[in-house]
Amino acid sequence: MRDRRTNLSCGTREATSERGFSLVEMSVVVMLILIISAMALIAYLPTLQDARFDAAMKEVVDQVRQAREYAITNRRYVQVSFPTVVVGGVTQYQVVLKVRNDLTAGAGALDPILSAAPIESPAQFYVFPVAPDTPDAFGKGAAVEFEGLAGGPVGGMLFQSDGELVDGATYQPINGTVFIGQPGKNSTARAVTVLGGTGRVRGWKGTGALWARF
């Protein structure tokens, strides 16, 4: 009789242990996972935003440097421009590099486009009105400003074979800045400066009040 009770007791324990988690316990676990995931996402979003605007700034830096290197290597004038275009109903902020063969071979020569690279969305060419100029102090009157002019000089901005960035009309070295950001979000402020006399390109990261070299 004792052995039978013992066997029944063991069978009950085994049945209980094989029952697994209850629905309430599973619900609690799922809820905890969702809460932790939401907290992680909230913490990650600023980092993701930061990375996107860093990528936009790097794209501008890389494209401008590419234009300079091509001009030096191939002994050509390379024009840099920063147009805003609509592609498939979507606004794109681009860095366009074009070889100006017409300046050396004469009118009618083909001027091939080397690249037309859009910057990382949602970044745009934008200057925060209350933000200070970068430490290079090349001007902040417009999102794209070269030689003190919004959008740059009429003759365009050209890299020449010695690496200088010059005015396409006077061939004098010009300095300029491309500002990047998203309206209403000061932490997205970025800038790229170009020193015409040397062709030096710098990236800057801002807070809307201060700038630091990237």
Backbone as a ProteinNet text record, in pm:
[ID]
protein_1_A
[PRIMARY]
MRDRRTNLSCGTREATSERGFSLVEMSVVVMLILIISAMALIAYLPTLQDARFDAAMKEVVDQVRQAREYAITNRRYVQVSFPTVVVGGVTQYQVVLKVRNDLTAGAGALDPILSAAPIESPAQFYVFPVAPDTPDAFGKGAAVEFEGLAGGPVGGMLFQSDGELVDGATYQPINGTVFIGQPGKNSTARAVTVLGGTGRVRGWKGTGALWARF
[TERTIARY]
82.7	0	85.6	190.9	281.1	348.2	386.5	453.2	360.1	230.2	134.8	118.9	109.4	96	218.7	334.3	458.6	460	413.3	410.2	312.9	195.5	97.7	153.4	225.3	285	387.2	470.3	572.4	507.9	398.1	329.5	269.8	218.4	161.5	268.2	384	494	541	550.3	595.6	496.2	368	264.7	269.7	292.9	299.7	419.2	535.8	656.9	649.4	566.4	554.8	449.8	379	271.9	324.1	448.2	507	456.5	475.4	434.2	284.8	225.8	84.9	71.5	-49.4	-73.7	-36.5	-63.8	-29.9	121.7	193.7	340.2	397.2	344.1	389.7	360	242.1	202.9	298.1	335.4	428.4	563.7	612.6	741.3	738.1	630.8	616.9	611.6	537.3	526.6	662.1	739.1	872.5	963.2	954	1034.9	997.7	867.6	821.6	868	860.1	902.6	1052.3	1132.3	1276.9	1311.8	1240.3	1264.5	1231.6	1120.1	1081.1	1184.4	1234.2	1336.4	1464.9	1502.5	1623.6	1607.2	1487	1461.1	1467.4	1408	1409.5	1552.4	1634.8	1774.9	1854.9	1813.5	1889.3	1856.9	1735.2	1692.2	1784.9	1827.7	1921.7	2052.6	2099.5	2223.2	2205.2	2090	2060.3	2051.9	1985.8	1976.5	2114.9	2197.1	2332.9	2410.3	2397.1	2470.4	2427	2299.6	2249.9	2307.1	2313.3	2364.6	2516.7	2582.2	2726.2	2753.5	2668.7	2685.2	2663.5	2566.3	2540.5	2661.1	2718.7	2835.9	2954.6	2974.1	3085.8	3071	2946.3	2922.4	2968.5	2936.8	2980.5	3133.2	3194.1	3340.1	3405.1	3355.3	3414.7	3401.7	3285.6	3264	3353.1	3365.7	3450.2	3596.5	3639.4	3777.5	3800.1	3700.1	3711.1	3727.8	3653.1	3664.8	3805.9	3861.3	3997.3	4099.8	4088	4184	4176.2	4054.8	4039.6	4103.9	4082.8	4140.5	4292.6	4351.4	4497.4	4551.2	4489.2	4538.3	4526	4412.9	4385.5	4411.2	4456.9	4485.8	4366.2	4254.5	4129.6	4064	3974.8	3889.4	3768.2	3739.8	3622.8	3531.4	3410.7	3314.3	3235.3	3217.5	3139	3015.1	2899.4	2775.7	2689	2592.3	2509.4	2361.4	2308.5	2169.7	2068.3	1946.3	1832.2	1741.2	1719.3	1641.6	1530.2	1429.7	1319.1	1329.9	1345.7	1358.4	1246.6	1156.5	1044.3	955.5	940.2	856.4	923.8	1051.1	1126.1	1234.4	1241.7	1343.6	1477.7	1578.3	1713.9	1808.2	1900.1	2005	2134.6	2188.3	2296.1	2427.7	2534.8	2666.9	2700.7	2714.7	2737.1	2877.7	2950.4	3085.1	3082.4	3133	3133.2	3268.9	3322.1	3448.7	3422.7	3495.3	3476.5	3579.3	3559.3	3650.2	3642.1	3527.1	3510.2	3608.9	3661.5	3755	3894.6	3923.2	4055.2	4048.6	3941.9	3930	3843.9	3779.6	3697.9	3550.3	3469.1	3323.8	3282.4	3181.7	3132.2	3190.4	3296.6	3355.6	3258.8	3258.8	3170.5	3217.9	3122.7	3152.6	3083.5	3147.8	3082	3061.8	2951.4	2925.2	2992.9	3081	3149.9	3056.8	2977.7	2883.9	2778.6	2662.7	2555.2	2503.6	2569.2	2543.8	2447.8	2333.8	2243.5	2297.6	2274.8	2318.9	2214.7	2256.9	2171.9	2046.4	1930.3	1802.7	1789.4	1727.5	1651.7	1734.6	1865.4	1950.5	1922.3	1941.2	1925.8	2026.7	2046.2	2131.4	2052.9	2100	2024.1	2117.7	2098.8	2177.2	2082.6	2115.3	2032.5	2050.2	1942.9	1953.2	2028.7	2010.6	2072.4	2207	2246.5	2373.8	2490.5	2604	2720.5	2784.9	2871.9	2949.3	3049.9	3102.8	3205.9	3333	3424.3	3550.2	3630.5	3607.7	3676.7	3624.5	3501.5	3442.9	3441.4	3387.4	3375.7	3239.2	3155.6	3023.9	2911.5	2796.3	2679.2	2551.2	2562.7	2445	2350.2	2396.7	2313.2	2361	2278.4	2315.6	2439.1	2448.1	2567.1	2621.2	2737.1	2793	2941.3	2976.2	3114.9	3142.9	3257.3	3296.8	3194.1	3128.9	3029.2	2899.3	2877.2	2757.1	2675.4	2544.2	2455.9	2464.4	2496.8	2509.3	2642.3	2724.2	2855.1	2854.3	2969.9	2980.2	2912	2876.5	2806.4	2889.3	3020.4	3107.7	3125.7	3068.9	3079.9	3204.7	3212	3327.5	3404.1	3530.4	3610.8	3737	3765	3897.2	3985.6	4106.4	4199.1	4314.9	4405.2	4505.9	4603.5	4613.6	4701.6	4628.4	4500.1	4423.5	4348.8	4363.8	4291.4	4145.8	4058.2	3918.6	3907.1	3863.1	3863.6	3727.2	3708.1	3591	3603.8	3499.3	3504.8	3512.9	3493.5	3502.3	3636.2	3687.5	3812	3931.8	3906	4010.5	4092	4027.9	4087.9	4038.1	4125.6	4083.9	3964.9	3873.5	3755.8	3736.3	3685.5	3651.9	3500.8	3456.3	3312.2	3272.1	3142	3085.8	2954.9	2935.5	2807	2751.5	2635.9	2571.4	2465.8	2456.3	2363.6	2286.5	2161	2083.5	1938.6	1858.5	1714.2	1648	1561.8	1497.7	1434.8	1460.6	1401.6	1479.9	1588.5	1668.4	1814.6	1848.8	1982.6	2094.8	2066.9	2170.8	2209.6	2133.2	2164.2	2257.2	2299.3	2383	2517	2548.2	2675.5	2722.8	2850.7	2903.4	3028.9	3053.9	3175.2	3236.1	3360.9	3428.5	3539.3	3560.4	3665.3	3750.9	3881.1	3975.9	4030.5	3993.5	4025.1	4172.9	4256.6	4398.6	4472.7	4422.9	4488.4	4397.7	4266.1	4170.9	4141.2	4181.6	4157.5	4007.1	3960.4	3819.4	3806.3	3717	3695.9	3548.9	3526.4	3391.4	3371.9	3251.1	3218.8	3087.4	3082.2	2962.3	2917.2	2789.5	2743.5	2626.6	2599.4	2487.3	2384.3	2412	2330	2390.3	2487.1	2554.9	2706.6	2757.8	2901.7	2934	3058.7	3105.2	3231.7	3243.4	3363	3406.8	3538.7	3590.2	3543.9	3503.4	3459.7	3578.3
-119.8	0	124	122.5	235.3	260.9	151.4	167	229.3	193.1	247.3	397.5	441.5	586	660.6	596.9	659.8	676.9	573.3	579.4	686.8	697.2	800.1	939.3	957.2	1087.7	1125.9	1031.2	1058.9	1094.3	1022.7	1050.5	1188.5	1234.3	1368.9	1475	1454.5	1551.8	1558.7	1440.3	1438.5	1509.5	1488	1552.3	1703	1745	1888.8	1952.3	1880.7	1937.7	1943.9	1855.5	1854.3	1952.4	2018.5	2109.5	2230.4	2280.2	2395.5	2526.9	2634.8	2767.9	2787.6	2863	2897.9	3016	3043.7	3154.7	3288.4	3303.3	3426.3	3447.3	3339.9	3349.8	3386.7	3326.2	3358.2	3503.5	3550.7	3689.4	3787	3756.7	3842.4	3847.8	3731.8	3725.7	3806.9	3789.7	3864.1	4013.8	4052.1	4194.2	4252.8	4179.3	4225.8	4241.7	4146.6	4154.9	4279.5	4306.7	4423.9	4554.1	4559.5	4679.9	4705	4599	4611.7	4652	4593.7	4627.2	4773.5	4821.2	4960.6	5055	5021.6	5104.2	5107.8	4992.2	4985.2	5066.5	5062.4	5137.6	5287.3	5331.3	5474.4	5522.9	5439.8	5477.1	5475.7	5390.9	5374.6	5481.7	5536.7	5632	5752.8	5818.5	5930.8	5889.1	5769.4	5719.9	5697.7	5643.3	5621.2	5753.3	5852.2	5984.5	6045.6	6034.9	6087.4	6024.9	5894	5822.7	5867.1	5894.4	5936.9	6072.4	6164	6297.1	6297.4	6210	6191.7	6138.8	6043.7	5984.8	6089.5	6178.3	6284.5	6377	6413.4	6499.8	6431.4	6302.7	6228.4	6217.9	6204.8	6196.2	6323.1	6438	6565.5	6575.3	6540.9	6544.9	6454.8	6333	6236.3	6282.2	6336.3	6380	6499.2	6593.1	6710	6668.4	6579.4	6530.3	6452.1	6377.3	6302.4	6398.1	6509.3	6608.4	6664.9	6695.5	6751	6650.4	6525	6422.7	6398.7	6399.4	6378.9	6493.7	6615.8	6732.3	6726.2	6685.7	6677.4	6564.6	6447.8	6329	6342.3	6398.5	6404.4	6542.3	6635.6	6771.5	6830.4	6829.9	6882.4	6974.9	7058.2	7135.4	7049.4	7040.7	6965	7059.5	7072.3	7161.3	7086.2	7153.7	7098.6	7184.7	7121	7194.4	7115.7	7184.5	7123	7150.7	7089.6	7116.7	7041.5	7094.5	7026.3	6985	6856.3	6806.3	6715.4	6694.9	6604.5	6483.2	6365.8	6240.5	6146.6	6115.3	6027	6082.6	6214.9	6278.6	6298.2	6258.4	6271.1	6377.5	6469.4	6574.3	6518	6540.6	6495.1	6614.6	6607.2	6707.6	6640.4	6687.8	6615.5	6691.3	6614.1	6670	6621.4	6714.7	6680.2	6721.6	6628	6654.3	6644.3	6748.2	6749.8	6794.4	6721.9	6757.6	6869.5	6979	7093.9	7090.8	7000.9	6992.1	7115.2	7183.9	7301.8	7412.5	7410.6	7515.7	7493.5	7370.5	7340.8	7305.6	7239.3	7196.9	7291.3	7387.4	7483.7	7452	7550.8	7535.5	7416.5	7345.4	7229.3	7098	7103.8	6981.1	6919.2	6788.9	6719.5	6739.3	6766.9	6783.7	6671.9	6556.5	6442.3	6464.4	6410.6	6413.8	6293.2	6319.4	6211.3	6140.1	6218.5	6159	6260.9	6208.7	6290.5	6215.7	6238.3	6158.9	6231	6167.6	6226.9	6203.8	6299.6	6281.6	6201.6	6145.9	6058.1	6130.3	6070.1	6124.5	6095.6	6183.8	6303.6	6432.3	6420.9	6540.8	6624.9	6754.7	6847.3	6959.4	7035.3	7153.2	7257.8	7285.7	7373.4	7438.1	7567.7	7639.6	7688.2	7656.3	7699.2	7849.7	7926.8	8073.3	8127.2	8063.5	8117	8052.3	7954	7886.2	7974.3	7965	8043.2	7983.8	8062.3	8011.8	7909.2	7826.4	7731.4	7807.8	7746.1	7813.2	7859.7	7799.6	7846.8	7982.4	8016.1	8148.8	8187	8098	8126.6	8184.4	8209.6	8268.2	8169	8220.6	8135.3	8204.8	8279.9	8349.2	8257.4	8138.8	8043.5	7902.5	7803.9	7664.9	7625.7	7677.2	7657.8	7796	7828.3	7962.2	7954.2	8006.1	8013.2	8153.7	8205.4	8341.7	8444.4	8411.2	8502	8507.1	8414.4	8414.7	8287.9	8303.5	8187.5	8100.9	7976	7883.9	7891.2	7992	8005.1	8105	8136.6	8234.5	8188.1	8284.4	8254.5	8161.7	8181.2	8097.1	7956.4	7926.1	7793.3	7775.9	7665.2	7631.5	7520	7546.1	7450	7410.9	7281.3	7237.6	7235.4	7290.4	7288.3	7192.9	7179.6	7073.7	7086.3	7203.3	7216.7	7192.4	7156.2	7123.6	7240.2	7360.7	7475.9	7473.6	7528.2	7550.5	7696	7720	7855.9	7894.5	8026.4	8083	8054.4	7997.8	7961.3	8077.7	8200.2	8317.9	8388.3	8396.4	8471.8	8381.3	8254.3	8155.8	8194.5	8271.1	8304.7	8206.9	8168.5	8075	8127.7	8039.8	8078	7979	8030.6	7948.2	7931.5	7826.8	7810.5	7704	7701.6	7606.8	7550	7422.4	7356.3	7315.1	7370.6	7337.7	7230.3	7139.1	7025.5	7016	6975.4	6956.3	6927.2	6924.4	6906.9	7015.1	7096.1	7205.6	7160.3	7238.6	7209.7	7113.1	7056.4	6960.2	7006.1	7083.1	7142.5	7039.2	6923	6821.1	6761	6791.2	6738.2	6829.5	6940.8	7038.3	6976.7	6985.9	6940.7	7046.6	7047.4	7142.9	7087	7129.8	7093.6	7223	7248.3	7370.2	7334.8	7424.9	7405.4	7531.9	7514.8	7625.2	7626.6	7730.1	7732.7	7725.9	7795.2	7804	7671.9	7578.4	7447.9	7332.1	7359.7	7253.1	7167.6	7213.2	7137.8	7129.5	7009.7	6987.1	6939.4	7004.6	6967.8	6939.6	6841.3	6812.5	6864.7	6916.3	6972.1	6914.6	6896.4	6845.9	6949.3	6986.7	7094	7055.9	7145.5	7129.3	7239.3	7329.5	7448.1	7567.3	7539.9	7648.1	7637.2	7514.2	7491.1	7398.5	7410	7323.3	7247.9	7123.4	7045.5	6975.5	6962.6	6892.6	6747.1	6696.3	6557.3	6467.6
0	0	0	80.4	88.1	-46	-110.9	-240.8	-343.2	-332.8	-428.8	-410.1	-280.1	-253.6	-302.2	-280	-324.4	-473.9	-545.1	-691.6	-739.4	-670.5	-708.1	-686.3	-572	-541.7	-644.9	-685.6	-787	-919.2	-950.8	-1077.1	-1078.6	-962.2	-953.7	-973.6	-908.9	-923.8	-1067.9	-1132.3	-1269.7	-1361.1	-1336.7	-1418.1	-1399.9	-1271.3	-1243.7	-1313.1	-1306.6	-1366.1	-1517.7	-1578.8	-1723.4	-1774.2	-1681.8	-1721.6	-1796.2	-1768.4	-1834.3	-1778.4	-1857.6	-1813.5	-1834.2	-1742.7	-1758.4	-1854.4	-1899.2	-1991.8	-1928.4	-1799.1	-1728.4	-1726.2	-1697.3	-1692.7	-1830	-1935	-2070.4	-2105.8	-2064.8	-2093.3	-2024.6	-1900.8	-1826.5	-1896.5	-1941.4	-2010.5	-2139.6	-2218.5	-2344.2	-2317.3	-2214.1	-2181	-2142.4	-2065.2	-2025.4	-2148	-2241.1	-2362.5	-2443.5	-2455.3	-2529.6	-2464.6	-2332.1	-2259.8	-2278.4	-2265	-2281.5	-2424.8	-2523.2	-2664.7	-2692.2	-2635	-2654.7	-2594.2	-2475.6	-2411.2	-2493.8	-2548.8	-2631.1	-2758.2	-2819.1	-2941.6	-2916.4	-2804.7	-2770.4	-2750.7	-2687.1	-2664.4	-2794.3	-2889.1	-3014.3	-3117.9	-3115.3	-3218.4	-3233.2	-3122.8	-3139.8	-3205.1	-3172.9	-3233.4	-3382.6	-3420.8	-3562.6	-3636.8	-3576.5	-3638.4	-3656.3	-3553.8	-3558.9	-3674.2	-3688.6	-3793.6	-3932.4	-3950.8	-4081.9	-4122	-4028	-4061.6	-4073.9	-3998.6	-4017.9	-4158.4	-4202.8	-4335.9	-4444.5	-4424.9	-4522.5	-4534.4	-4418.8	-4420.5	-4486.8	-4455.1	-4513.9	-4665.6	-4712.7	-4856.9	-4926.3	-4867	-4925.3	-4923.1	-4808.7	-4796.9	-4901.8	-4913.4	-5006.9	-5151.6	-5186.8	-5324.5	-5360	-5268.5	-5294.6	-5307.4	-5220.1	-5229.7	-5358.6	-5401	-5525.8	-5643.8	-5641.2	-5748.1	-5754	-5638.7	-5633.4	-5686.3	-5641.7	-5685	-5835.2	-5888.2	-6033.2	-6110.8	-6062	-6129.4	-6131.3	-6019.8	-6010.5	-6098.3	-6086.4	-6157.6	-6308.8	-6354.1	-6497.4	-6559.3	-6475.3	-6522.6	-6597.9	-6529.5	-6584.7	-6483.2	-6531.2	-6441.3	-6406.9	-6278.9	-6233.9	-6155.7	-6204.6	-6140.2	-6033.2	-5919.6	-5808.7	-5789.8	-5782.9	-5756.7	-5659.6	-5599.9	-5495.1	-5523.9	-5629.2	-5666.5	-5580.8	-5580	-5520.7	-5635.8	-5651.3	-5764.7	-5714.7	-5800	-5767.7	-5858.9	-5797.2	-5871.8	-5828.8	-5923.3	-5890.3	-5781.3	-5779.1	-5677.9	-5544.1	-5533.6	-5408.1	-5424.7	-5329.4	-5333	-5289.9	-5372	-5341	-5335	-5238.9	-5224.8	-5270.3	-5382	-5448.2	-5448.2	-5466.6	-5495.9	-5637	-5729.4	-5869.8	-5911.4	-5971.4	-6021.5	-6173.8	-6239.7	-6385.9	-6438.5	-6536.1	-6598.6	-6698.7	-6686.3	-6776.1	-6888.5	-6982.4	-7097.2	-7186.6	-7182.7	-7269.1	-7233.8	-7111.8	-7070.8	-7127.5	-7168.3	-7224.2	-7373.2	-7414.1	-7554.5	-7637.1	-7571.6	-7644.2	-7638.4	-7679.2	-7676.5	-7762.7	-7715	-7787.6	-7738.8	-7659.4	-7605.4	-7503.8	-7497.4	-7404	-7260.6	-7171.7	-7029.2	-6951.3	-6940.8	-6875.4	-6725.7	-6675.5	-6531	-6467.1	-6372.6	-6302.1	-6205	-6133.2	-6038	-5998.5	-5958.7	-5904.4	-5782.5	-5669.1	-5548.9	-5454.7	-5421.9	-5322.7	-5181.8	-5093.1	-4955.5	-4878.4	-4766.7	-4685.5	-4638.7	-4666.2	-4617.9	-4467.7	-4390.1	-4424.2	-4423.6	-4434	-4434	-4557.7	-4543.9	-4655.1	-4640.4	-4746.5	-4736.3	-4658.5	-4537.4	-4448	-4347.9	-4326.8	-4226.5	-4117.1	-3993	-3880.9	-3860	-3863.5	-3857.7	-3736.6	-3620.5	-3499	-3468.8	-3547.8	-3522.4	-3566.6	-3497.5	-3538.5	-3663.3	-3725.5	-3837.7	-3785.9	-3874.4	-3833.6	-3795.5	-3722.7	-3688.5	-3810.2	-3927.5	-4047.5	-4093.7	-4052.8	-4078.1	-4225.9	-4308.8	-4451.7	-4487.7	-4387.4	-4411.1	-4388.7	-4344.6	-4320.2	-4365.8	-4474.1	-4525.7	-4600.3	-4637.7	-4710.6	-4681.4	-4713.2	-4687.7	-4768.5	-4891	-4974.2	-5006.1	-4950.4	-4968.8	-5003.3	-5120	-5164.6	-5214.4	-5176.8	-5213.9	-5164.7	-5051.8	-4995	-5070.8	-5164.2	-5247.2	-5225.1	-5213.8	-5198.6	-5323.6	-5305.2	-5417.3	-5488	-5455.4	-5518.3	-5632.8	-5688.1	-5795.7	-5923.9	-6008.4	-6133.2	-6222.4	-6220.7	-6302.8	-6250.8	-6134.3	-6075.9	-5990.7	-5919.4	-5836.7	-5905.2	-5935.6	-6011.3	-5935.8	-5932.5	-5890.4	-6014.2	-6001	-6113.4	-6084.1	-6180	-6173.8	-6057.4	-5995.2	-5878.9	-5747.5	-5756	-5635.5	-5575.1	-5630.5	-5577.6	-5622.2	-5536.7	-5574.2	-5615.6	-5741.2	-5793.7	-5848.3	-5861.8	-5927.2	-6077.1	-6136.4	-6277.7	-6372.3	-6323.8	-6410.3	-6396.3	-6273.4	-6249.1	-6225.3	-6195.1	-6163.4	-6039.5	-5951.5	-5823.2	-5716.2	-5621.4	-5516.4	-5436	-5403.8	-5325.2	-5209.9	-5098.9	-4982.9	-4975.5	-4910.4	-4897.6	-4798.5	-4770.8	-4673.9	-4725.3	-4700.7	-4725.9	-4590.7	-4555.6	-4427.9	-4450.3	-4354.6	-4363.4	-4232.4	-4240.9	-4118.5	-4149.5	-4044.6	-4057.4	-3974.5	-4035.9	-3963.1	-3832.1	-3727.1	-3597	-3511.4	-3565.4	-3488.7	-3487.6	-3385.3	-3379.3	-3376.5	-3318.7	-3306.8	-3441.6	-3545.8	-3679.2	-3757.9	-3699.5	-3771.6	-3811.5	-3939	-3993.8	-4094.2	-4123.7	-4221.3	-4285.5	-4407.7	-4480.4	-4533	-4497.6	-4543.1	-4641.5	-4737.4	-4838.2	-4842.9	-4821.2	-4830.4	-4973.7	-5048.5	-5190.4	-5223.5	-5147.8	-5179.9	-5175.2	-5094.5	-5082.2	-5122.3	-5131.1	-5158.6	-5037.7	-4919.8	-4796.9	-4768.1	-4732.6	-4703	-4558.3	-4483.3	-4343.3	-4316.5	-4227.6	-4182.3	-4040.7	-4013.9	-3882.8	-3832.7	-3700.3	-3634.1	-3531.7	-3535.9	-3448.6	-3360.3	-3266	-3174.9	-3193.4	-3286.7	-3302.6	-3231.2	-3142.3	-3069.1	-3078.9	-3094.5	-3099.3	-3216.1	-3266.1	-3371.9	-3324.7	-3368.2	-3339.5	-3467.5	-3485.9	-3603.2	-3598.6	-3712.7	-3720.2	-3753.4
[MASK]
++++++++++++++++++++++++++++++++++++++++++++++++++++++++++++++++++++++++++++++++++++++++++++++++++++++++++++++++++++++++++++++++++++++++++++++++++++++++++++++++++++++++++++++++++++++++++++++++++++++++++++++++++++++

